[in-house]
Amino acid sequence: MGAYDTMVAGLSGAGLALLGIITVHGTSEYHLNAAQMHEQLQSSAETALAEAGQSWAVLELNGQRATLTGSPPSVEAAEAARVAVLQSSGEGGILWGGIWSVETAFDEIRPIPTVSPYVWRAIKSPDGSIILVGSAPDDEIKTALATYAADLSGRAPDDRVTLALGVPEGDWAGTARFGMDQLALLDSGEARLTDYELKLSGIAMDSTARIQAAATVANLVEPWRGVPNIDGPSLWKAEHVDGTLVLSGSCETLEERAEIAEIAATYFDGPIVDQMSVASSDYEQWIQGVRLGLPHFSQFESGEMEFQPEGQGFKFEGEATSSTLQFLREDMASLEGDYAVAITAETVTVTLDEIATVELSEDPLEACQTSFDLIMDANAVVFNRGSAEISRESGLTLDKIMAVSATCADTLAFEVGGHTDNSGDRTANVTLSEARAQAVANYMAATGFDTARLIVQGYGPDQPKLDNATPEGRAANRRIEFKVQEWNE
C-alpha cells in the first residue's frame, strides 16, 4: 500500500468521527456526529446522482470514500456519475472536505444507441396480458415500468423494451405509467408514447370507461400531448397477424361472407383465416366500404381494418406504402352513406435497389439527379390510354419516386417533365404531356411533398429519348422525367 493509500485508509476510519466535532467547511455554524455526517454525505451523493440523470449508478460509502457500481450507458455517463458524487458535498478531495475519493467498479459499458423518435408502447391483449416494447433510458426505469404493468394486470408483462438514449426531458416515466393507467380501462388496445405525444387507442366495451379514458388522455398536461382514439366494439374486422390475413366479425348473409372472402383471396398474397359469422344487424350497406377498402388493406404490411358502427365507421390502422394509402383514400372518398372513414396508417418506405451504389453526400444535386435517372430508367409511370389519369399499376413506381425525393437534400427542387411520342397533333401532345406531369406532381403533393419545390413542364414530342420510327422507341418517348435544381425559396 502506498503512502497516499495508507494515509487515506487511516483518515477514512477516523474522518467521520473528527467531522463530528469540527465544522463541515471550516465554519462554526453547526456540528454533526459521525452517523449524521454519513447520512448527510449519502443523501447528498444520491441526490447529485439523480440530478445528473445517472440513476443507474449504485453508491456505497465507507467513511468519506465512495464506491460506484452499476451498468453505465456510456463512458460519458460513467464519468458524470463519478464527478457528481465527488462534488456532492463540496469540491471533493481530502483538502476540501465532503467525499474524499470515488472508486468505480462498473460493469462493462454497453453501447446504447440514440433513437429518434423516442417510442415506448404498452399493448393490452383481450385476455388482459400486457406486452411492453420500444425504448427506455435505463434499467431502473425499464424494471419499474414492467413492475407497474404487472401490478395493473396481475401478471408479469412480456417485456421487450430495450435501452436507448434520447428520452425527452421531463417526467417521461410518469407519463408512461399514466398511459398504462388509462390502458387498464380498455378491454384491449395500446398506449404509445412517441416523444411528447401519448396516443391511447383500443376498444372499450363499456361506454363510461371509454369516455373517461378519452377525456383523461385528452387533458394531459404540457409539454405532453394526449391523443385518444378509443372505439366501441367492432361489427367486422380484417387484421394482419404474422403474415396471415384474419377476417372476423359478422356479415349479413352467407353471400356477403363469401364475397368478402373472395376479395381477400384476390388481393392478399398469403394465407387467409375466415372467422366470420352470419348475423343480421341494423346497419345497412356497410359492405360497400369493405368492397372499396379491403383490396387496399390487403396490401398493408401490418394493421387492422374495422367497421365500428358506433365509433369511427371504417377505420384503418397499420403500415403501408404511400401509393397504397393514397389509392385507399381516393376510393374510400367515394363511399356513400353516413359512415365516417378514419385512416391513421403510417407510411413505409420501399427498397431502392437501383440506387444502392449512389453516394448521396458528396454532391447532393448530382446524386439526386442520378438517383431519379436510375429509378425512372428502370420504372415507368403508366397512364390510362389517351388520358392524364395515372394507372394503378404505377403504384410501385410512385412509391419509389417518393422514396427518392426523401433522400434528396431539402435545398433542391424538382421539375416534373411530361413527354410524348410524335403520334398525332403536336399541340394536343404538349397539352397531354403537361397534364400528365401535373398528375404526378398532384400525387406527390397529396402524399405530403412540398408543392413549392415542384415545377411542372410539358414537352410533348420535342425531346424524344429514342427514335419514333419503332414501337419500342415511341413507348420509351412516352415518359415522365425529373430534373433536379437548386431551390430558391
TITIMI-948941 format. One record per residue (C-alpha): x, y, z. Coordinates in pm, 1 decimal. Example, Ala and Ser with C-alpha at 12.3 -4.5 7.8 and 13.67 -1.06 7.14 Angstrom:
<sites>
         xx         yy         zz
     1230.0     -450.0      780.0
     1367.0     -106.0      714.0
</sites>
This chain:
<sites>
         xx         yy         zz
        0.0        0.0        0.0
      141.2      341.2      -98.1
      184.5      632.0      133.3
     -126.6      804.4       -8.4
     -345.5      496.9       32.2
     -214.2      439.2      388.1
     -297.1      795.4      480.1
     -645.9      781.4      322.2
     -724.6      448.1      487.7
     -636.1      585.8      826.5
     -822.7      906.5      773.7
    -1134.4      738.9      639.6
    -1170.7      544.5      964.3
    -1135.4      848.4     1183.8
    -1252.7     1118.8      945.5
    -1621.9     1097.5     1022.8
    -1560.5     1095.8     1397.8
    -1339.3     1400.8     1358.5
    -1606.3     1570.6     1146.7
    -1845.0     1521.8     1435.1
    -1657.5     1780.8     1641.2
    -1537.0     2017.9     1370.7
    -1728.6     2209.0     1109.0
    -1805.7     2078.2      761.9
    -1644.3     2351.4      555.2
    -1433.3     2533.7      811.6
    -1721.9     2729.6      964.2
    -1882.4     2700.7     1304.7
    -2247.7     2718.6     1200.3
    -2336.9     2359.7     1300.9
    -2189.5     2034.5     1431.7
    -2267.8     1675.4     1327.6
    -2176.2     1339.9     1478.8
    -2031.6     1062.5     1263.5
    -2365.0      890.1     1195.0
    -2531.3     1215.6     1097.0
    -2241.0     1306.8      871.6
    -2256.2      967.6      699.1
    -2629.9     1009.2      642.3
    -2579.7     1359.1      502.4
    -2300.0     1252.0      266.5
    -2508.9      956.6      147.0
    -2815.2     1173.8       87.1
    -2617.6     1445.6      -91.6
    -2442.4     1194.0     -316.0
    -2766.1     1013.9     -411.4
    -2934.9     1347.2     -483.9
    -2642.6     1452.8     -700.4
    -2664.0     1129.5     -899.8
    -3036.2     1177.4     -956.5
    -2994.9     1540.9    -1061.8
    -2717.4     1440.7    -1302.0
    -2950.7     1182.8    -1459.2
    -2731.8      888.5    -1354.0
    -2987.2      685.1    -1158.8
    -2833.0      361.2    -1287.6
    -2532.6      403.3    -1052.0
    -2522.9      218.1     -715.2
    -2346.9      408.2     -432.5
    -2165.9      268.1     -128.6
    -1989.3      488.7      129.8
    -1702.3      385.7      354.4
    -1622.2      688.0      566.8
    -1569.1      962.9      315.1
    -1464.8      726.2       36.6
    -1732.1      630.9     -218.8
    -1758.5      327.8     -443.2
    -1981.8      327.3     -750.7
    -2107.7       14.8     -925.4
    -2367.7      -49.2    -1191.6
    -2401.0      -57.2    -1570.2
    -2326.2      284.8    -1722.0
    -2491.0      353.8    -2059.0
    -2176.2      528.9    -2186.8
    -1825.0      638.4    -2091.8
    -1958.5      992.1    -2052.3
    -2230.0      873.3    -1812.8
    -1974.9      685.6    -1602.8
    -1757.5      996.5    -1567.0
    -2060.7     1217.1    -1497.0
    -2163.1      985.5    -1210.5
    -1812.8      988.9    -1062.5
    -1787.1     1369.0    -1072.7
    -2139.7     1415.3     -935.0
    -2060.6     1204.8     -626.1
    -1717.1     1359.4     -574.7
    -1858.7     1712.1     -574.6
    -2186.9     1633.7     -399.1
    -2073.3     1782.7      -62.3
    -1813.5     2036.7     -164.4
    -1526.6     2047.2     -409.9
    -1416.8     1693.2     -321.0
    -1078.9     1557.3     -217.0
     -908.0     1544.5      122.7
     -827.9     1915.1      138.1
    -1178.4     2033.0       53.7
    -1394.8     1802.5      266.6
    -1704.5     1607.9      168.2
    -1631.1     1299.7      -45.2
    -1255.0     1236.1      -46.3
    -1240.7      987.3     -334.6
    -1465.2      788.5     -567.4
    -1366.9      440.4     -677.4
    -1554.8      273.3     -962.1
    -1626.9      -92.5    -1028.3
    -1864.2      -62.3    -1320.8
    -1989.8     -344.2    -1536.5
    -1873.2     -346.7    -1895.3
    -2005.6      -37.1    -2066.7
    -2265.2     -145.4    -2321.1
    -2310.1       52.8    -2640.3
    -2656.3      206.9    -2616.5
    -2793.9      371.3    -2932.2
    -2957.8      710.4    -2951.7
    -3300.3      687.9    -3117.7
    -3536.6      946.3    -3263.1
    -3829.6      949.7    -3238.2
    -3826.3      800.7    -2888.2
    -4104.0      540.2    -2882.1
    -4237.1      323.1    -2599.6
    -4553.3      111.9    -2621.0
    -4773.0      -87.4    -2385.1
    -5007.4     -327.4    -2565.8
    -5301.2     -487.0    -2386.5
    -5445.6     -808.6    -2530.0
    -5811.6     -906.7    -2490.5
    -5704.3    -1162.0    -2225.5
    -5557.6     -879.6    -2013.9
    -5191.2     -960.3    -2071.6
    -4952.3     -673.5    -2148.1
    -4661.7     -651.3    -2391.3
    -4404.4     -374.4    -2346.7
    -4194.7     -275.8    -2648.7
    -3981.8       18.7    -2755.2
    -3717.4      211.6    -2563.2
    -3636.3      304.7    -2202.4
    -3347.1      521.7    -2081.9
    -3203.1      285.6    -1817.9
    -3250.5      -47.7    -1642.5
    -3411.3      109.2    -1334.9
    -3691.3      274.8    -1531.1
    -3732.5      -31.1    -1754.7
    -3777.5     -254.5    -1448.6
    -4007.0       -6.0    -1275.7
    -4240.0       10.9    -1578.4
    -4250.7     -368.8    -1604.2
    -4334.8     -390.8    -1232.5
    -4609.7     -130.1    -1274.2
    -4757.3     -325.7    -1566.4
    -4753.3     -642.2    -1355.5
    -4937.3     -465.9    -1072.6
    -5206.0     -343.7    -1313.1
    -5264.2     -671.0    -1496.2
    -5193.1     -918.5    -1216.4
    -4928.7    -1097.6    -1420.3
    -4574.9    -1031.5    -1543.7
    -4568.8     -849.7    -1879.3
    -4387.6     -967.6    -2189.7
    -4109.7     -708.5    -2157.6
    -3935.3     -647.8    -2492.3
    -3811.9     -296.8    -2409.8
    -3450.2     -217.6    -2493.8
    -3230.0       61.0    -2359.0
    -3180.6      367.6    -2576.6
    -3066.4      725.4    -2530.8
    -3266.2     1026.5    -2649.9
    -3550.4     1021.2    -2395.3
    -3745.4     1351.5    -2383.1
    -3688.3     1580.3    -2085.6
    -3948.2     1581.1    -1810.3
    -4134.8     1306.1    -1629.6
    -4119.1     1054.2    -1913.3
    -4156.0      751.2    -1685.7
    -4453.5      908.7    -1507.9
    -4622.6      973.2    -1843.0
    -4566.1      609.5    -1942.5
    -4728.3      497.3    -1615.9
    -5016.6      738.1    -1681.0
    -5063.6      575.5    -2021.5
    -5083.4      231.1    -1862.7
    -5339.1      358.2    -1610.7
    -5569.3      461.1    -1895.1
    -5493.5      146.3    -2093.5
    -5619.7      -53.2    -1795.4
    -5967.2       94.2    -1858.0
    -5980.7      -57.8    -2206.6
    -6066.7     -414.1    -2299.5
    -5775.4     -414.2    -2542.8
    -5554.8     -154.3    -2704.1
    -5225.8       29.5    -2694.1
    -5064.3      322.7    -2513.4
    -4793.9      460.1    -2744.5
    -4558.2      729.8    -2615.5
    -4374.1      893.4    -2905.6
    -4150.0     1175.6    -2783.4
    -4402.0     1410.4    -2614.4
    -4717.1     1253.4    -2764.6
    -4916.4      986.4    -2581.6
    -5164.9      810.9    -2808.4
    -5419.7      579.2    -2647.5
    -5603.9      356.8    -2892.5
    -5816.2       49.7    -2849.3
    -6160.7      -80.9    -2765.4
    -6369.8      -25.4    -2453.2
    -6697.2     -215.8    -2447.7
    -6818.6       -5.7    -2153.8
    -6914.5      343.6    -2270.2
    -6833.1      500.8    -1930.3
    -6477.6      364.1    -1938.6
    -6441.6      477.6    -2300.0
    -6546.9      833.2    -2218.5
    -6333.7      850.9    -1904.0
    -6015.9      726.6    -2071.5
    -6059.4      953.5    -2373.4
    -6122.5     1264.2    -2161.9
    -5832.0     1193.0    -1926.5
    -5582.5     1144.8    -2208.6
    -5708.2     1449.7    -2397.6
    -5639.8     1665.5    -2088.9
    -5278.3     1555.6    -2048.3
    -5066.8     1844.8    -1918.2
    -4799.2     2012.3    -2134.9
    -4535.3     1950.7    -2254.8
    -4706.3     1615.1    -2304.9
    -4988.8     1586.3    -2555.5
    -5260.9     1323.5    -2531.7
    -5436.5     1177.6    -2836.7
    -5729.0      943.8    -2756.9
    -5851.6      708.7    -3027.9
    -6087.5      471.3    -2847.2
    -6375.6      281.9    -3001.1
    -6661.4       60.9    -2908.1
    -6693.3     -296.9    -3030.1
    -6634.5     -375.0    -3397.6
    -6902.1     -536.4    -3611.4
    -6643.3     -659.8    -3864.8
    -6263.1     -666.7    -3880.4
    -5970.2     -764.9    -4102.4
    -5627.6     -794.8    -3939.7
    -5272.8     -880.7    -4046.7
    -5134.2    -1135.4    -3798.3
    -4790.5    -1291.3    -3855.6
    -4824.8    -1299.9    -4233.4
    -5187.8    -1414.1    -4222.9
    -5498.8    -1209.3    -4303.9
    -5764.9    -1280.9    -4040.6
    -6129.1    -1195.2    -4113.8
    -6365.4    -1177.8    -3815.6
    -6697.5    -1030.8    -3704.7
    -7036.3    -1081.1    -3861.5
    -7187.1    -1044.3    -4209.8
    -7548.9    -1001.2    -4305.7
    -7572.8    -1306.4    -4535.6
    -7376.1    -1609.5    -4648.5
    -7338.9    -1443.7    -4988.4
    -7174.4    -1136.8    -4834.2
    -6941.8    -1355.9    -4630.2
    -6835.9    -1539.9    -4944.8
    -6788.3    -1212.4    -5133.8
    -6561.8    -1067.0    -4861.8
    -6355.1    -1385.1    -4850.4
    -6317.6    -1373.0    -5230.4
    -6196.8    -1010.9    -5221.5
    -5935.0    -1105.9    -4964.7
    -5819.7    -1406.0    -5169.5
    -5789.7    -1191.1    -5482.2
    -5572.1     -919.2    -5331.3
    -5382.9    -1084.4    -5044.5
    -5083.6    -1299.9    -5131.4
    -5081.9    -1529.8    -4830.0
    -5296.7    -1749.1    -4604.9
    -5641.4    -1624.2    -4502.2
    -5828.7    -1725.6    -4188.0
    -6207.5    -1680.4    -4213.8
    -6359.0    -1641.9    -3866.9
    -6664.4    -1450.4    -3989.4
    -7015.4    -1542.1    -3881.2
    -7355.5    -1460.7    -4027.4
    -7594.5    -1244.1    -3825.9
    -7840.9     -970.7    -3910.3
    -7788.2     -613.9    -3788.0
    -7942.0     -269.5    -3813.1
    -7653.3     -137.2    -4024.5
    -7722.1     -130.4    -4396.4
    -7493.4     -116.2    -4699.2
    -7174.4     -120.7    -4493.4
    -7032.2     -396.7    -4712.8
    -6971.8     -129.9    -4978.9
    -6695.1        7.4    -4755.7
    -6539.7     -340.1    -4746.5
    -6555.1     -363.4    -5126.0
    -6371.0      -31.4    -5154.6
    -6122.0      -69.1    -4871.9
    -6030.2     -436.3    -4836.3
    -5839.6     -459.3    -5170.6
    -5603.4     -187.4    -5046.7
    -5586.2     -305.2    -4686.6
    -5482.0     -647.9    -4814.1
    -5162.6     -475.4    -4936.6
    -5080.5     -331.8    -4591.5
    -4768.4     -465.8    -4421.3
    -4945.2     -469.5    -4083.9
    -5253.0     -333.8    -3911.2
    -5629.3     -355.7    -3878.9
    -5931.6     -257.3    -4083.7
    -6251.8     -232.8    -3881.4
    -6614.6     -138.6    -3920.0
    -6729.3       27.2    -3598.2
    -7085.8      150.0    -3646.1
    -7093.0      321.5    -3305.3
    -6740.0      457.2    -3332.8
    -6543.6      588.5    -3629.3
    -6720.6      392.7    -3900.3
    -6447.9      243.4    -4118.4
    -6109.1      262.8    -3951.8
    -5768.0      175.7    -4098.1
    -5450.4      147.6    -3892.0
    -5110.6       -5.0    -3959.4
    -4831.0       38.1    -4212.8
    -4845.3       63.3    -4592.0
    -4668.9      225.0    -4884.6
    -4762.2      577.5    -4991.1
    -4940.4      461.4    -5308.8
    -5148.5      204.8    -5119.4
    -5263.3      472.0    -4874.2
    -5331.1      728.3    -5147.2
    -5537.1      486.2    -5357.2
    -5725.0      383.5    -5039.6
    -5809.3      747.3    -4964.3
    -5929.2      804.8    -5319.7
    -6158.6      502.2    -5320.4
    -6296.7      545.2    -4968.0
    -6384.0      905.9    -5055.3
    -6648.8      765.5    -5287.7
    -6821.2      573.2    -5006.0
    -7185.5      672.7    -4985.7
    -7390.8      687.5    -4668.1
    -7336.3      811.7    -4314.7
    -7029.2      605.4    -4224.5
    -6714.7      802.5    -4150.0
    -6369.1      691.2    -4263.0
    -6056.3      723.6    -4044.7
    -5718.0      637.2    -4199.7
    -5435.1      670.3    -3947.9
    -5184.0      429.2    -4100.5
    -4813.5      509.7    -4122.5
    -4616.3      517.9    -4445.7
    -4337.9      266.4    -4503.4
    -4054.1      330.1    -4747.5
    -3985.0       88.5    -5031.4
    -3640.2      -52.6    -5102.4
    -3441.3      133.2    -5368.7
    -3205.8     -129.4    -5506.7
    -3149.1       80.4    -5820.9
    -2956.7      349.4    -5629.5
    -2772.9      129.9    -5379.4
    -2433.8      245.2    -5513.4
    -2512.4      618.6    -5530.2
    -2316.8      827.9    -5280.0
    -2564.0     1092.0    -5164.0
    -2329.9     1307.1    -4952.8
    -2056.6     1409.6    -5198.4
    -2256.7     1623.4    -5444.8
    -2622.9     1641.7    -5332.7
    -2758.9     1780.3    -5660.8
    -2571.7     1536.4    -5884.4
    -2650.7     1241.4    -5656.6
    -3020.1     1330.1    -5651.2
    -3033.4     1367.1    -6031.2
    -2852.9     1035.1    -6077.7
    -3094.8      867.1    -5838.4
    -3400.2      993.8    -6026.0
    -3249.2      892.7    -6360.6
    -3179.4      538.8    -6240.2
    -3526.1      497.7    -6090.0
    -3710.5      633.4    -6394.5
    -3498.1      428.2    -6637.0
    -3597.7      109.6    -6455.4
    -3958.7      203.9    -6377.7
    -4238.4      383.4    -6560.5
    -4537.2      593.7    -6464.1
    -4818.7      442.3    -6668.5
    -5128.9      642.2    -6764.4
    -5464.6      522.7    -6883.4
    -5474.2      535.6    -7262.7
    -5514.2      885.4    -7405.0
    -5560.2     1047.7    -7062.9
    -5369.1     1203.8    -6772.8
    -5511.0      956.2    -6521.3
    -5234.3      756.4    -6355.9
    -5287.9      382.5    -6381.5
    -5299.6      193.0    -6051.3
    -5026.7      -36.6    -6188.2
    -4785.3      254.7    -6135.1
    -4806.4      221.5    -5755.8
    -4454.7       84.1    -5705.2
    -4303.5      349.8    -5931.7
    -4481.5      625.0    -5739.7
    -4355.8      476.9    -5412.5
    -4000.7      484.4    -5546.1
    -4038.8      844.4    -5664.5
    -4144.0      948.0    -5314.2
    -3862.9      745.7    -5156.5
    -3601.3      906.2    -5384.2
    -3734.5     1255.3    -5315.9
    -3695.0     1186.6    -4943.1
    -3325.2     1100.7    -4989.5
    -3252.3     1429.3    -5169.6
    -3145.5     1743.3    -4984.2
    -3430.9     1975.4    -4889.6
    -3249.1     2258.3    -5070.2
    -3335.0     2101.3    -5406.4
    -3637.3     2146.9    -5629.9
    -3770.0     1906.9    -5892.6
    -3904.9     1975.8    -6239.7
    -4160.2     1710.7    -6333.0
    -4146.9     1683.9    -6710.3
    -4402.2     1509.2    -6929.8
    -4308.7     1368.9    -7272.6
    -4498.8     1201.7    -7558.3
    -4413.5     1037.6    -7888.1
    -4479.5     1217.1    -8217.2
    -4807.7     1045.0    -8295.8
    -5096.0     1284.2    -8359.3
    -5123.5     1660.1    -8321.5
    -4821.9     1830.1    -8158.4
    -5027.7     2087.1    -7967.9
    -5250.9     1816.9    -7822.6
    -4943.9     1617.0    -7724.9
    -4789.2     1913.1    -7543.1
    -5115.2     1966.9    -7354.8
    -5137.5     1596.4    -7265.5
    -4773.6     1580.0    -7152.4
    -4821.5     1876.6    -6919.4
    -5142.8     1728.0    -6777.6
    -4961.3     1401.8    -6706.5
    -4670.4     1582.1    -6538.9
    -4925.8     1775.3    -6331.5
    -5093.0     1447.2    -6229.1
    -4761.3     1318.4    -6092.6
    -4699.7     1647.4    -5910.8
    -5052.3     1631.9    -5766.7
    -4985.3     1280.5    -5639.1
    -4661.2     1392.2    -5472.6
    -4841.6     1683.9    -5309.7
    -5126.9     1460.1    -5190.7
    -4876.8     1232.0    -5016.5
    -4714.2     1520.3    -4831.4
    -4445.0     1666.1    -5060.1
    -4388.6     2043.3    -5052.2
    -4552.9     2184.3    -5366.3
    -4320.7     2486.5    -5356.8
    -4038.2     2251.7    -5460.6
    -4222.2     2121.5    -5768.3
    -4218.8     2264.9    -6121.5
    -4444.3     2119.4    -6392.0
    -4344.6     2122.0    -6760.0
    -4497.0     1958.5    -7067.2
    -4255.2     1896.1    -7356.8
    -4480.4     1694.7    -7584.4
    -4278.8     1517.6    -7859.4
    -3998.3     1777.6    -7869.9
    -3737.4     1583.7    -7665.3
    -3750.8     1220.5    -7782.4
    -3537.9      969.9    -7596.6
    -3531.4      715.5    -7881.6
    -3627.6      710.5    -8248.9
    -4003.2      738.4    -8300.4
    -3977.3      509.5    -8603.4
    -4026.0      195.4    -8394.0
    -4295.9       93.2    -8144.8
    -4026.1       45.6    -7880.7
    -3892.1      394.5    -7943.5
    -4235.4      554.3    -7922.3
    -4305.1      368.4    -7596.3
    -3977.5      495.0    -7446.4
    -4061.6      850.8    -7550.2
    -4391.9      846.9    -7360.5
    -4240.3      911.3    -7019.5
    -4207.4     1121.9    -6705.5
    -3864.8     1268.5    -6622.7
    -3727.7     1463.4    -6326.9
    -3475.7     1745.4    -6349.1
    -3314.9     1849.2    -6021.9
    -3211.0     2207.3    -5947.3
    -3127.5     2433.9    -5657.7
    -3434.6     2565.8    -5479.7
    -3468.1     2939.2    -5414.9
    -3750.0     2992.8    -5166.9
</sites>
